[in-house]
Amino acid sequence: MEPQVTDRPEKFRYEILAGDDGTETAGFAEYHLSEGEIAFIHTEIDGRFAGRGLGGLLARGALDDARARGLRVLPYCPFVRGWIGKHPEYTDLVPEARRARFGL
């Protein structure tokens, strides 16, 4: 099965599900949601799933959902911040006045 990114608001994180049956939590991106902003604070991929590009799929899925919801993104998490830096088409999600703080 293809990996799936899903929001788990009760856990304040996006999860990427993978594995043979597509039900194993392979990683997550924790966030804090407040007043039209989503602050990504920590991303982690289980070592058993390392090297498969799941971190990038997780970041893309979470950021695509933030865009669809009209949320401004604050990438405090170094992984999400670095991913946005490599994919400038997502820079517009970060408020312009705060981009320098994140090196974007």
Secondary structure, DSSP 8 states (H G I E B T S, - for coil): ---EEEEEGGGTEEEEEESTTS-EEEEEEEEEEETTEEEEEEEEE-GGGTTSSHHHHHHHHHHHHHHHTT-EEEE-SHHHHHHHHH-GGGGGGS-GGGTGGGT-
